[in-house]
């Protein structure tokens, strides 16, 4: 026992050693990037550019929808939900096609489709097509975004498939770290490109120069397409794969890696499942959504306002029925699938209780751009809101390896509690009003919290999953994130219209109330994780070791 304690003490590192190791890891990341095979460059370089373009679009899409297309903030929120939630859904549908087409063809096709989609979005702000919901301008923009969403369903799986294909057993983890880190790096630089392009093009593309930014993103997408085709050729693909095979064989011979073993397949009972009811419920859900105020205005739907606990609530009968149909469809789906992970109470509690804190991720593009533009109007923060919106990615790029080193030996569940708490608490700083200092502190500590718990999320799922069902649990574990993207977009616009509307003087805004409510939502997660700790950890050690 004493020897184990001494060993653990010896393994502990000082903060300086952790910083040194983190710097070494960053250095090795860049060295690995520059020494990568040509084919892997064909994945990494376009991925950096795409990180810049994608997050750049998310940052300005709301402002473009409101000021150029003429949508309300609530309607712009639905557009966000469609884009971000649609991408996750598209990956479920088209992910398998990446394997069938191959990395080169899948990436080239994805960039070609994204190029076409972004041209349509740019044209919507270039050609006079009218304004407002259901206008030709709106349909042109939505048509372009739809093509982009479908393309992303192919792009993301193909990019990660490329990393797996062009890295060996020893460099695979580094390969995934590189692609994640460089995506965040690209996202950070999007703020500068967007801000400077917008200010330089106001007269050319009134009223705000945003259309010029979209055209810049069209050019960058075309560049990604060209780089993909030039760098990932049949020859470079073959050379990279042959090199990886030889490296893996050498690693196995040297005892640095194990031979490939056939993974256990998830065991599911082969029974015929009646999907007719869930199809009916899903169709009804779509109908009710279209009849709601988020869809088409109509005389069938019943709407009204009530005041509850001092809060004005807008009741939309069709939307309530939409939510009910979603719940019924989900219940029917699980009832007919006894092997599904959502039948595991602890697993289901764990991933869904993270939804409240995950809303802060979504607010990075749903709320922050509006907030910085409107609450700091007349200041450098508003003038360059894209730069300030994208501070989180560069901080993640820098802080994640440092925090990972400091917390490497910490208990996973404990890190989830503390990480979500550190991420939630700073939100209340914004409740005191729009101040640059409090905003910067919020971004810093929110990012620290994210770096503490986010990497541990999949680790916990892998540990809690029954033997032979890790892959299934991992896949299903992403569903709440999809739900977050959709649901948060549905209410964020209403909150903006209520507490941070456009065209209103700063003195008449109530952004403190907005962030206080969002803080209360986010802090539900750490409190619930703490309260459920004994139940969640009961028997976990035995299960994990067994």
Protein Blocks (a to p, Z undefined) as FASTA:
>chain_A
ZZmmmmmmmmpccfklmmmmmmmmmmmmmmmmmmpcfklmmmmmmmmmmmmmmmmmmmmm
mmmmmmmnopafklmmmmmmmmmmmmmmmmmmmmmmmmmnommlmmmmmmmmmmmmmmmm
mmmmmpcgbeaehiaklmmmmmmmmmmmmmmmmmmmmmmmmmmmmpcfklmmmmmmmmmm
mmmmmmmmmmmmmmmmmmmmmmmmcckommmmmmmmmmmmmmmmmmmmmmmcfklmmmmm
mmmmmmmmmmmmnopaccdddddddddddddddfklmmmmmmmmmmmmmmmmklccdfkb
ccddddeehiacdddfklmmmmmmmmmmmmmmmmmmmkbmklpmklmmmmmmmmmmmmmm
mmmmmmmmmmmmmmmgoiaklmmmmmmmmmmmmmmmmmmmmmmmmmmmgcfklmmmmmmm
mmmmmmmmmmnopcfklmmmmmmmmmmmmmmmmmmmmmmmmmmpcghilmmmmmmmmmmm
mmmmmmmmmmmmmmmmmmmcghiafklpcfklmmmmmmmmmmmmmmmmmmmmmmmmgokl
mmmmZZ
